[in-house]
Amino acid sequence: MNTDGVYTADSEGKNRGLFVSKEFQAGDVVVRDSPLFCRQLHVNSLDVLTCTQCLRATGSLGHQFQHMSERCADVGETDDEEDDEEREIKEINDKLPLVNQKDTFLTKQVECEACGEVYCSPACLDEDSELHAICCGCEEEDLDEFMSHSLEHDETFLLGKLALQSLLSIWVPNRDKWRMEDVWECSRLFTLCHAPWETLDPPLNGGEEATQEHVKQREKIITTNLALLRKIITTPLTEECEHFLFASHEVYSAICGRIALNALCISFPSPQQQYWHLYKQTKANPTATTPDCTFFDTLVDKIRTTQQQREAHWATQEGKQSKELDAAKFPGVQGSGVFPVVSFINHSCDPNASYEFTSGYNDVVIVALRALQKDEELTICYCNETMPAVQRRWKLAHWGFICNCPRCEKETGQP
């Protein structure tokens, strides 16, 4: 993390903002920030194997492609149908064209001995150990129930689980001298822009009555989710801690509300995505020395079939008609996380900075889009800045404000 060139201060007409303490030129890295906690998006985990702690791709290219091509348990895989994974992984690494076998290695795959959670190194396993211990060893059925409920209603709850684990991991070694309430109020998450989770994303029409019904329904959802979360916490809690966190949904709602308003989308290329681009370039421009790619062609067909089966399964569950996939998809790593410094950056539809993930893991960098003067406020765009103003304002309603930046005023003719 590198935050030497920035500071937080009140921003006129907004919440607190992030300002630069010195001049920067276009293209300069202004801030490098690490997440308080992060996780891979669930749908992305079906195609990319990543480290639980840092989101680096793990194993080898063989591990990644084998994972993409294997049938998921929720579409009918049985123990009798499982292939010898190690044999298949080795075969893929041996036969992949365009790369040497030694170049197929990415990172180690280090597992938690108790639950099998995967990390890219002993260092990441050790760094995550205190947070991970809060729920490690819970009943698999209880974890599945919490996961299913979260994915059905709001994947923010999965980050909410990590936030609660993070707070408890700080409280556990200090339980004799600190109250859980003190840990929460002194946490970096507590300082961020906030609103109760149940009040977010209200209906755009329908008036006060519809808004009240919206809040009421979301209160039921988050109360149920909190009860499911409590069942997977294996660490013993004191009466004070139990009451503060679980007597009502208020603290959990405050946590999830902060996450919903401050979480940043994490996205960077996966090894299989990079290999796919190399493969397409090679196929488009063959030479006399271009290797035979028949093996990978067959593997791509297998991956497309697996992804098609998954799409059909989901469509059946939702009562929809599945769409035929034209080709296999090779996504990058996609996740979400809360960054303690970057979270203070306010929005503008004409931003002076952008955020990037360039390291192949979960650290984010803020890059200046133009020259920045000392004490200038940093801004990024919270949505797709190429959209028309009306669409941008609709997207930004999630954060509870109507953008009145100069660009929006110019495009709409309204302040």
Secondary structure as GFF3:
##gff-version 3
##sequence-region A 1 415
A	DSSP	beta_strand	6	10	.	.	.	ID=ss1
A	DSSP	beta_strand	16	20	.	.	.	ID=ss2
A	DSSP	beta_strand	29	33	.	.	.	ID=ss3
A	DSSP	beta_strand	37	40	.	.	.	ID=ss4
A	DSSP	alpha_helix	42	45	.	.	.	ID=ss5
A	DSSP	beta_strand	59	60	.	.	.	ID=ss6
A	DSSP	alpha_helix	61	69	.	.	.	ID=ss7
A	DSSP	three_ten_helix	73	75	.	.	.	ID=ss8
A	DSSP	three_ten_helix	79	81	.	.	.	ID=ss9
A	DSSP	alpha_helix	85	95	.	.	.	ID=ss10
A	DSSP	three_ten_helix	101	104	.	.	.	ID=ss11
A	DSSP	beta_strand	105	107	.	.	.	ID=ss12
A	DSSP	beta_strand	110	111	.	.	.	ID=ss13
A	DSSP	beta_strand	118	119	.	.	.	ID=ss14
A	DSSP	alpha_helix	122	132	.	.	.	ID=ss15
A	DSSP	alpha_helix	140	153	.	.	.	ID=ss16
A	DSSP	alpha_helix	156	171	.	.	.	ID=ss17
A	DSSP	three_ten_helix	172	174	.	.	.	ID=ss18
A	DSSP	alpha_helix	180	185	.	.	.	ID=ss19
A	DSSP	three_ten_helix	189	191	.	.	.	ID=ss20
A	DSSP	three_ten_helix	197	199	.	.	.	ID=ss21
A	DSSP	alpha_helix	207	231	.	.	.	ID=ss22
A	DSSP	alpha_helix	239	246	.	.	.	ID=ss23
A	DSSP	alpha_helix	250	262	.	.	.	ID=ss24
A	DSSP	beta_strand	264	268	.	.	.	ID=ss25
A	DSSP	alpha_helix	271	284	.	.	.	ID=ss26
A	DSSP	alpha_helix	294	317	.	.	.	ID=ss27
A	DSSP	beta_strand	333	338	.	.	.	ID=ss28
A	DSSP	three_ten_helix	342	344	.	.	.	ID=ss29
A	DSSP	beta_strand	346	347	.	.	.	ID=ss30
A	DSSP	beta_strand	353	356	.	.	.	ID=ss31
A	DSSP	beta_strand	364	368	.	.	.	ID=ss32
A	DSSP	beta_strand	379	380	.	.	.	ID=ss33
A	DSSP	alpha_helix	389	396	.	.	.	ID=ss34
A	DSSP	three_ten_helix	397	399	.	.	.	ID=ss35
A	DSSP	alpha_helix	406	412	.	.	.	ID=ss36
###
